[in-house]
Amino acid sequence: EVVVQNPETTVTPTTDVPAGLPVVQTDSTAAPYISTVVVKGTVNPNGAETTYWFEYSKNSSLSSGLLSTQELSLSDATVMVNTSVIITGLDANTKYYVRAVAKNQYGTSRGDIESFTTKK
């Protein structure tokens, strides 16, 4: 049996996908303290220079009283990158809501809203 290969056929590696919106996931927070918490997320920059931050509020829909951490930079990776930020100055014994956010030239993506309660 003779197998003929077509020299004009090329296979594009899966890493050559076009860049796009970042993919964002909000992860559970580390055990909160009285006024401090470590919030975590994962971000896939999806092939474009990306910044990320966390939005947080006492409002469950993050529609009012919205605060945010400083924007931090990520490379143009195409894999999920673990991210975390320490938030300080929180009120004791208070429920907060948080989500990870990432932005690149293709737009902004937001993770799901998670909650945590600071200690007394």
DSSP file (Angstrom, degrees, kcal/mol; ACC not computed):
  #  RESIDUE AA STRUCTURE BP1 BP2  ACC     N-H-->O    O-->H-N    N-H-->O    O-->H-N    TCO  KAPPA ALPHA  PHI   PSI    X-CA   Y-CA   Z-CA
    1    1 A E              0   0    0      0, 0.0     2,-0.5     0, 0.0     0, 0.0   0.000 360.0 360.0 360.0 134.9    0.0    0.0    0.0
    2    2 A V        -     0   0    0      2,-0.0     2,-0.6     0, 0.0     0, 0.0  -0.903 360.0-157.2-107.7 130.0    1.3    3.4   -1.0
    3    3 A V        -     0   0    0     -2,-0.5     2,-0.5     2,-0.0     0, 0.0  -0.930   7.6-161.6-107.8 123.3    0.5    6.5    1.2
    4    4 A V        -     0   0    0     -2,-0.6     2,-0.4     2,-0.0    -2,-0.0  -0.900   3.1-155.9-106.8 128.0    0.7    9.8   -0.6
    5    5 A Q        -     0   0    0     -2,-0.5    -2,-0.0     2,-0.0     3,-0.0  -0.860  17.6-127.8-102.8 137.5    1.0   12.9    1.5
    6    6 A N    >   -     0   0    0     -2,-0.4     3,-1.6     1,-0.2    -2,-0.0  -0.739  13.2-156.5 -82.9 113.9   -0.1   16.2    0.1
    7    7 A P  T 3  S+     0   0    0      0, 0.0    -1,-0.2     0, 0.0    -2,-0.0   0.652  89.7  62.1 -68.6 -12.5    2.8   18.7    0.6
    8    8 A E  T 3  S+     0   0    0      2,-0.0     2,-0.5    -3,-0.0    -2,-0.0   0.566  81.6  96.7 -88.3  -8.2    0.5   21.6    0.4
    9    9 A T    <   -     0   0    0     -3,-1.6     2,-0.4     2,-0.0    -4,-0.0  -0.696  54.7-176.7 -83.6 127.3   -1.5   20.5    3.5
   10   10 A T        -     0   0    0     -2,-0.5     2,-0.5     2,-0.0    -2,-0.0  -0.937  19.9-140.1-123.8 149.1   -0.3   22.3    6.7
   11   11 A V        -     0   0    0     -2,-0.4    -2,-0.0     0, 0.0     0, 0.0  -0.928  15.0-143.7-107.9 125.4   -1.4   21.8   10.2
   12   12 A T        -     0   0    0     -2,-0.5    -2,-0.0     1,-0.0     5,-0.0  -0.774  23.5-119.2 -89.0 124.1   -1.8   24.9   12.3
   13   13 A P    >   -     0   0    0      0, 0.0     3,-1.9     0, 0.0    -1,-0.0  -0.260  20.7-119.1 -59.4 149.8   -0.7   24.4   15.9
   14   14 A T  G >  S+     0   0    0      1,-0.3     3,-0.6     2,-0.1    -2,-0.0   0.675 109.9  70.3 -66.6 -14.9   -3.5   25.0   18.4
   15   15 A T  G 3  S+     0   0    0      1,-0.2    -1,-0.3     0, 0.0    -3,-0.0   0.612  81.7  76.2 -77.0  -9.3   -1.5   27.7   20.0
   16   16 A D  G <   +     0   0    0     -3,-1.9    -1,-0.2     2,-0.0    -2,-0.1  -0.084  63.9 135.6 -92.1  36.0   -2.0   29.9   16.9
   17   17 A V    <   -     0   0    0     -3,-0.6     3,-0.1     1,-0.1    -3,-0.0  -0.564  65.6 -95.7 -78.9 148.2   -5.6   30.8   17.8
   18   18 A P        -     0   0    0      0, 0.0    -1,-0.1     0, 0.0    -2,-0.0  -0.312  43.2-105.4 -63.3 146.9   -6.5   34.5   17.3
   19   19 A A        +     0   0    0     28,-0.2     2,-0.3    -3,-0.1    28,-0.2  -0.275  53.8 150.4 -66.2 158.1   -6.2   36.7   20.4
   20   20 A G        -     0   0    0     26,-1.7    86,-0.2    25,-0.3    28,-0.2  -0.883  43.5 -21.4-164.8-164.4   -9.4   37.7   22.0
   21   21 A L  S    S-     0   0    0     -2,-0.3    -1,-0.1    85,-0.2    87,-0.1  -0.199  70.6-105.1 -54.3 143.4  -11.2   38.7   25.2
   22   22 A P        -     0   0    0      0, 0.0     2,-0.5     0, 0.0    80,-0.1  -0.404  27.2-129.3 -68.4 152.3   -9.5   37.6   28.4
   23   23 A V  E     -A   44   0A   0     21,-2.3    21,-2.8    -3,-0.1     2,-0.4  -0.917  30.4-169.6-104.0 128.0  -11.1   34.7   30.2
   24   24 A V  E     -A   43   0A   0     -2,-0.5     2,-0.4    19,-0.2    19,-0.2  -0.938  14.8-179.2-127.1 140.4  -11.7   35.4   33.9
   25   25 A Q  E     -A   42   0A   0     17,-2.4    17,-2.4    -2,-0.4     2,-0.5  -0.997  20.3-142.0-135.9 131.7  -12.6   33.3   36.9
   26   26 A T  E     -A   41   0A   0     -2,-0.4    15,-0.3    15,-0.2     2,-0.2  -0.827  24.0-159.5 -90.2 125.7  -13.1   34.5   40.5
   27   27 A D  E     -A   40   0A   0     13,-2.2    13,-0.5    -2,-0.5    87,-0.1  -0.553  30.8 -80.1 -99.7 168.3  -11.8   31.9   43.0
   28   28 A S        -     0   0    0     -2,-0.2    -1,-0.1    11,-0.1     2,-0.1  -0.328  52.2-113.3 -65.9 151.5  -12.7   31.6   46.6
   29   29 A T        -     0   0    0     86,-0.3    10,-0.2    10,-0.1    -1,-0.1  -0.406  26.2-104.5 -82.8 159.6  -11.0   33.9   49.0
   30   30 A A        -     0   0    0      8,-2.5     8,-0.2     1,-0.2    -1,-0.1  -0.397  64.9 -65.8 -71.7 162.9   -8.4   33.0   51.6
   31   31 A A        -     0   0    0      6,-0.1    -1,-0.2    -2,-0.1     7,-0.1  -0.316  63.7-127.3 -54.8 119.1   -9.8   33.1   55.2
   32   32 A P        -     0   0    0      0, 0.0     5,-0.2     0, 0.0     2,-0.1  -0.336  18.8-151.2 -71.4 151.7  -10.6   36.7   55.8
   33   33 A Y        -     0   0    0      3,-3.2    86,-1.6    85,-0.1     0, 0.0  -0.225  44.2 -74.4-101.3-163.0   -9.2   38.5   58.9
   34   34 A I  S    S-     0   0    0     84,-0.2    60,-0.2     1,-0.2    59,-0.1   0.928 123.6  -3.5 -65.3 -46.2  -10.8   41.5   60.7
   35   35 A S  S    S+     0   0    0     57,-0.1    55,-2.4    83,-0.1    54,-0.3   0.250 124.3  68.4-131.8  12.1  -10.0   44.1   58.0
   36   36 A T        +     0   0    0     52,-0.2    -3,-3.2    53,-0.2     2,-0.3  -0.975  47.5 172.3-137.8 146.6   -7.9   42.2   55.4
   37   37 A V  E     - B   0  87A   0     50,-2.1    50,-3.0    -2,-0.3     2,-0.6  -0.990  27.8-133.7-148.9 151.2   -8.6   39.5   52.9
   38   38 A V  E     - B   0  86A   0     -2,-0.3    -8,-2.5    48,-0.2     2,-0.3  -0.938  26.5-161.7-104.1 115.4   -6.6   37.8   50.1
   39   39 A V  E     - B   0  85A   0     46,-2.6    46,-2.0    -2,-0.6     2,-0.3  -0.749   7.9-161.6 -97.8 147.1   -8.9   37.6   47.0
   40   40 A K  E     +AB  27  84A   0    -13,-0.5   -13,-2.2    -2,-0.3     2,-0.3  -0.907  17.6 153.5-131.0 153.2   -8.0   35.1   44.2
   41   41 A G  E     -AB  26  83A   0     42,-2.3    42,-3.3    -2,-0.3     2,-0.4  -0.957  31.8-123.5-159.6 175.7   -8.8   34.6   40.6
   42   42 A T  E     -AB  25  82A   0    -17,-2.4   -17,-2.4    -2,-0.3     2,-0.4  -0.994  22.9-170.3-130.4 141.7   -7.5   33.1   37.4
   43   43 A V  E     -AB  24  81A   0     38,-2.2    38,-2.5    -2,-0.4   -19,-0.2  -0.997  15.6-160.6-134.2 132.4   -7.1   35.0   34.1
   44   44 A N  E     -A   23   0A   0    -21,-2.8   -21,-2.3    -2,-0.4    36,-0.2  -0.951  10.6-157.6-106.9 109.0   -6.2   33.8   30.6
   45   45 A P    >   -     0   0    0      0, 0.0     3,-0.9     0, 0.0   -25,-0.3   0.683  25.0-140.5 -61.6 -15.9   -5.0   36.9   28.7
   46   46 A N  T 3   -     0   0    0      1,-0.2   -26,-1.7    33,-0.2    32,-0.2   0.837  64.2 -49.6  60.4  36.8   -6.0   35.0   25.5
   47   47 A G  T 3  S+     0   0    0     30,-2.8     2,-0.3   -28,-0.2    -1,-0.2   0.584 117.4  94.1  86.5  10.6   -2.9   36.2   23.6
   48   48 A A  S <  S-     0   0    0     -3,-0.9    -1,-0.2    29,-0.4    29,-0.1  -0.987  87.1 -90.9-135.8 146.0   -3.0   39.9   24.3
   49   49 A E        -     0   0    0     -2,-0.3    56,-0.5    27,-0.2     2,-0.3  -0.320  57.9-171.1 -51.4 130.2   -1.4   42.2   26.9
   50   50 A T  E     -C   74   0B   0     24,-1.2    24,-3.4    25,-0.5     2,-0.3  -0.954  23.4-156.9-135.2 145.3   -3.9   42.2   29.7
   51   51 A T  E     -CD  73 103B   0     52,-2.5    52,-2.7    -2,-0.3     2,-0.3  -0.890  16.2-168.2-114.5 154.7   -4.5   44.0   33.0
   52   52 A Y  E     +CD  72 102B   0     20,-2.6    20,-2.8    -2,-0.3     2,-0.3  -0.960  12.8 160.3-139.3 158.7   -6.6   42.6   35.9
   53   53 A W  E     - D   0 101B   0     48,-2.3    48,-2.8    -2,-0.3     2,-0.4  -0.937  33.4-110.6-160.1 175.8   -8.1   43.9   39.1
   54   54 A F  E     - D   0 100B   0     -2,-0.3    15,-2.4    46,-0.2     2,-0.4  -0.968  18.6-153.4-120.9 136.8  -10.8   43.0   41.6
   55   55 A E  E     +ED  68  99B   0     44,-2.5    44,-2.1    -2,-0.4     2,-0.3  -0.866  21.7 174.6-103.4 141.8  -14.0   44.8   42.2
   56   56 A Y  E     +ED  67  98B   0     11,-2.7    11,-2.9    -2,-0.4     2,-0.3  -0.992   8.4 154.1-149.6 156.2  -15.6   44.6   45.7
   57   57 A S  E     - D   0  97B   0     40,-2.0    40,-3.1    -2,-0.3     9,-0.1  -0.973  51.2-113.6-166.8 165.5  -18.6   46.0   47.6
   58   58 A K  S    S+     0   0    0     -2,-0.3     2,-0.5     7,-0.2     7,-0.1   0.528  94.6  93.1 -84.0  -8.8  -21.0   45.4   50.4
   59   59 A N  S >  S-     0   0    0      5,-0.5     3,-1.8    38,-0.1    38,-0.1  -0.761  76.8-140.4 -89.9 125.8  -23.7   45.3   47.7
   60   60 A S  T 3  S+     0   0    0     -2,-0.5    -1,-0.1     1,-0.3    38,-0.1   0.723 102.4  42.8 -62.8 -24.0  -24.4   41.8   46.4
   61   61 A S  T 3  S-     0   0    0     36,-0.0    -1,-0.3     3,-0.0    -3,-0.0   0.406 105.0-126.5 -99.5   2.3  -24.8   42.8   42.8
   62   62 A L  S <  S+     0   0    0     -3,-1.8    -2,-0.1     2,-0.1     4,-0.1   0.802  73.4 127.6  56.9  30.8  -21.8   45.2   42.9
   63   63 A S        +     0   0    0      1,-0.1     2,-0.3     2,-0.1    -1,-0.1   0.584  67.9  27.4 -94.3 -11.3  -24.1   47.9   41.6
   64   64 A S  S    S+     0   0    0      1,-0.1    -5,-0.5    -5,-0.1    -6,-0.2  -0.989 115.2  24.0-146.6 156.5  -23.4   50.5   44.4
   65   65 A G  S    S+     0   0    0     -2,-0.3     2,-0.3     1,-0.2    -7,-0.2   0.802  79.4 178.9  62.8  29.1  -20.5   51.3   46.7
   66   66 A L        +     0   0    0     -9,-0.1     2,-0.3    -4,-0.1    -1,-0.2  -0.472   8.0 178.8 -73.7 127.7  -18.2   49.7   44.2
   67   67 A L  E     -E   56   0B   0    -11,-2.9   -11,-2.7    -2,-0.3     2,-0.3  -0.831   6.8-162.1-118.1 160.5  -14.5   49.7   45.1
   68   68 A S  E     -E   55   0B   0     -2,-0.3   -13,-0.2   -13,-0.2     3,-0.1  -0.996  15.8-122.8-145.8 153.5  -11.6   48.3   43.1
   69   69 A T        -     0   0    0    -15,-2.4     2,-0.1    -2,-0.3    18,-0.1  -0.309  51.2 -75.3 -81.0 172.1   -8.0   47.2   43.6
   70   70 A Q        -     0   0    0      1,-0.1     2,-0.3   -17,-0.1   -16,-0.2  -0.386  53.1-105.1 -66.0 146.5   -5.1   48.6   41.6
   71   71 A E        -     0   0    0    -18,-0.1     2,-0.3    -3,-0.1   -18,-0.2  -0.579  37.9-163.9 -73.6 134.9   -4.8   47.3   38.0
   72   72 A L  E     -C   52   0B   0    -20,-2.8   -20,-2.6    -2,-0.3     2,-0.3  -0.892  15.2-118.0-119.6 152.3   -1.9   44.8   37.6
   73   73 A S  E     -C   51   0B   0     -2,-0.3     2,-0.3   -22,-0.2   -22,-0.2  -0.659  23.4-174.4 -97.3 144.7   -0.4   43.7   34.3
   74   74 A L  E     -C   50   0B   0    -24,-3.4   -24,-1.2    -2,-0.3     7,-0.0  -0.883  27.0-113.1-123.5 160.8   -0.2   40.3   32.8
   75   75 A S        -     0   0    0     -2,-0.3   -25,-0.5   -26,-0.2   -27,-0.2   0.037  42.5 -88.1 -76.2-166.6    1.7   39.2   29.6
   76   76 A D  S    S+     0   0    0    -27,-0.2   -27,-0.2   -29,-0.2    -1,-0.1  -0.162  72.4 154.5 -97.4  37.7    0.0   38.0   26.4
   77   77 A A        -     0   0    0    -29,-0.1   -30,-2.8   -30,-0.1   -29,-0.4  -0.050  43.6-147.0 -61.2 165.9   -0.1   34.4   27.6
   78   78 A T  S    S+     0   0    0    -32,-0.2     2,-0.3   -33,-0.2    -1,-0.1  -0.009  72.5  78.3-124.1  26.9   -2.6   31.9   26.4
   79   79 A V  S    S-     0   0    0    -36,-0.1     2,-0.3     0, 0.0   -33,-0.2  -0.885  92.1 -87.2-129.2 161.8   -2.9   29.9   29.6
   80   80 A M        -     0   0    0     -2,-0.3     2,-0.5   -36,-0.2   -36,-0.3  -0.537  42.9-159.0 -70.3 132.0   -4.8   30.5   32.9
   81   81 A V  E     -B   43   0A   0    -38,-2.5   -38,-2.2    -2,-0.3     2,-0.3  -0.956  15.8-125.3-116.5 128.4   -2.7   32.5   35.3
   82   82 A N  E     -B   42   0A   0     -2,-0.5     2,-0.3   -40,-0.2   -40,-0.2  -0.546  33.6-175.5 -72.2 134.7   -3.3   32.5   39.1
   83   83 A T  E     +B   41   0A   0    -42,-3.3   -42,-2.3    -2,-0.3     2,-0.3  -0.939   9.4 172.7-129.8 152.0   -3.8   36.0   40.5
   84   84 A S  E     -B   40   0A   0     -2,-0.3     2,-0.3   -44,-0.2   -44,-0.2  -0.979   8.2-170.9-157.2 152.1   -4.3   37.3   44.0
   85   85 A V  E     -B   39   0A   0    -46,-2.0   -46,-2.6    -2,-0.3     2,-0.6  -0.994  22.5-129.2-142.6 142.4   -4.5   40.7   45.7
   86   86 A I  E     -B   38   0A   0     -2,-0.3     2,-0.5   -48,-0.2   -48,-0.2  -0.844  21.7-160.2 -92.9 125.2   -4.6   41.7   49.4
   87   87 A I  E     -B   37   0A   0    -50,-3.0   -50,-2.1    -2,-0.6     2,-0.2  -0.924  14.3-179.4-105.6 128.5   -7.5   44.0   50.2
   88   88 A T        +     0   0    0     -2,-0.5   -52,-0.2   -52,-0.2   -50,-0.0  -0.705  51.2  52.6-119.0 172.1   -7.1   46.0   53.4
   89   89 A G  S    S+     0   0    0    -54,-0.3   -53,-0.2    -2,-0.2    -1,-0.1   0.715  70.4 151.7  77.2  21.5   -9.2   48.6   55.3
   90   90 A L        -     0   0    0    -55,-2.4     2,-0.2    -3,-0.2    -1,-0.2  -0.460  50.6-103.6 -82.3 157.7  -12.3   46.5   55.3
   91   91 A D    >   -     0   0    0     -2,-0.1     3,-0.6     1,-0.1    27,-0.3  -0.591  40.4-109.5 -78.3 141.5  -15.0   46.8   58.1
   92   92 A A  T 3  S+     0   0    0     -2,-0.2    28,-0.2     1,-0.2    27,-0.1  -0.353  95.5  12.2 -69.3 150.8  -15.0   44.0   60.7
   93   93 A N  T 3  S+     0   0    0     26,-1.7     2,-0.4     1,-0.2    -1,-0.2   0.878  98.2 133.4  51.3  47.3  -17.8   41.4   60.8
   94   94 A T    <   -     0   0    0     -3,-0.6    24,-2.4   -60,-0.2     2,-0.5  -0.980  56.2-127.7-132.3 138.9  -19.1   42.5   57.4
   95   95 A K  E     - F   0 117B   0     -2,-0.4     2,-0.3    22,-0.2    22,-0.3  -0.738  31.2-175.5 -86.6 129.4  -20.1   40.6   54.3
   96   96 A Y  E     - F   0 116B   0     20,-3.3    20,-2.1    -2,-0.5     2,-0.4  -0.861  16.6-144.2-121.5 157.5  -18.4   41.7   51.1
   97   97 A Y  E     +DF  57 115B   0    -40,-3.1   -40,-2.0    -2,-0.3     2,-0.3  -0.956  22.6 179.6-121.8 141.1  -18.8   40.6   47.5
   98   98 A V  E     -DF  56 114B   0     16,-3.0    16,-3.1    -2,-0.4     2,-0.3  -0.975  11.4-179.4-143.3 150.9  -15.9   40.4   45.1
   99   99 A R  E     -D   55   0B   0    -44,-2.1   -44,-2.5    -2,-0.3     2,-0.3  -0.988  27.9-119.0-149.2 150.0  -15.2   39.5   41.4
  100  100 A A  E     -D   54   0B   0     12,-0.4    11,-3.2    -2,-0.3     2,-0.4  -0.637  29.6-168.1 -84.1 145.0  -12.1   39.4   39.3
  101  101 A V  E     -DG  53 110B   0    -48,-2.8   -48,-2.3    -2,-0.3     2,-0.3  -0.992   6.1-175.4-135.1 141.2  -12.0   41.6   36.2
  102  102 A A  E     -DG  52 109B   0      7,-2.5     7,-2.9    -2,-0.4     2,-0.4  -0.991   2.3-169.4-138.2 148.9   -9.5   41.6   33.2
  103  103 A K  E     +DG  51 108B   0    -52,-2.7   -52,-2.5    -2,-0.3     2,-0.2  -0.999  12.5 157.9-140.4 136.9   -9.2   43.9   30.3
  104  104 A N  E >   - G   0 107B   0      3,-2.4     3,-1.9    -2,-0.4   -54,-0.1  -0.792  62.4 -73.1-139.5-171.3   -7.2   43.8   27.0
  105  105 A Q  T 3  S+     0   0    0    -56,-0.5     3,-0.1     1,-0.3   -84,-0.1   0.665 128.5  56.5 -62.9 -14.6   -7.5   45.5   23.6
  106  106 A Y  T 3  S-     0   0    0      1,-0.3     2,-0.3   -86,-0.2    -1,-0.3   0.557 119.6 -85.2 -94.3  -9.2  -10.5   43.2   22.8
  107  107 A G  E <   -G  104   0B   0     -3,-1.9    -3,-2.4   -87,-0.1     2,-0.4  -0.878  48.9 -57.8 139.3-170.4  -12.6   44.2   25.8
  108  108 A T  E     -G  103   0B   0     -2,-0.3     2,-0.4    -5,-0.2    -5,-0.2  -0.920  36.7-167.5-117.7 136.6  -13.3   43.6   29.5
  109  109 A S  E     -G  102   0B   0     -7,-2.9    -7,-2.5    -2,-0.4     2,-0.4  -0.958   5.3-157.2-123.1 143.3  -14.4   40.3   31.1
  110  110 A R  E     -G  101   0B   0     -2,-0.4    -9,-0.2    -9,-0.2   -86,-0.2  -0.953   9.6-137.8-122.2 139.8  -15.7   39.8   34.6
  111  111 A G        -     0   0    0    -11,-3.2   -86,-0.2    -2,-0.4   -84,-0.0  -0.241  42.1 -73.5 -80.8 176.9  -15.7   36.7   36.7
  112  112 A D        -     0   0    0    -88,-0.2     2,-0.5   -86,-0.1   -12,-0.4  -0.308  53.4-102.9 -67.0 156.0  -18.6   35.5   38.9
  113  113 A I        -     0   0    0    -14,-0.1     2,-0.3    -3,-0.1   -14,-0.2  -0.720  41.4-176.6 -84.7 128.4  -19.3   37.3   42.1
  114  114 A E  E     -F   98   0B   0    -16,-3.1   -16,-3.0    -2,-0.5     2,-0.3  -0.766  10.8-142.9-115.8 164.8  -18.1   35.5   45.2
  115  115 A S  E     +F   97   0B   0     -2,-0.3     2,-0.3   -18,-0.2   -86,-0.3  -0.907  17.5 174.7-130.3 159.8  -18.6   36.6   48.9
  116  116 A F  E     -F   96   0B   0    -20,-2.1   -20,-3.3    -2,-0.3     2,-0.5  -0.969  20.9-137.6-153.3 158.8  -16.7   36.5   52.1
  117  117 A T  E     -F   95   0B   0     -2,-0.3   -22,-0.2   -22,-0.3   -24,-0.1  -0.987  20.1-130.8-123.9 126.9  -17.3   37.9   55.6
  118  118 A T        -     0   0    0    -24,-2.4   -84,-0.2    -2,-0.5   -85,-0.1  -0.325  33.3-101.1 -70.0 158.0  -14.6   39.6   57.7
  119  119 A K              0   0    0    -86,-1.6   -26,-1.7   -26,-0.2   -25,-0.1  -0.329 360.0 360.0 -80.0 162.4  -14.0   38.4   61.3
  120  120 A K              0   0    0    -28,-0.2    -1,-0.1   -27,-0.1   -28,-0.1   0.458 360.0 360.0 -72.6 360.0  -15.2   40.2   64.4
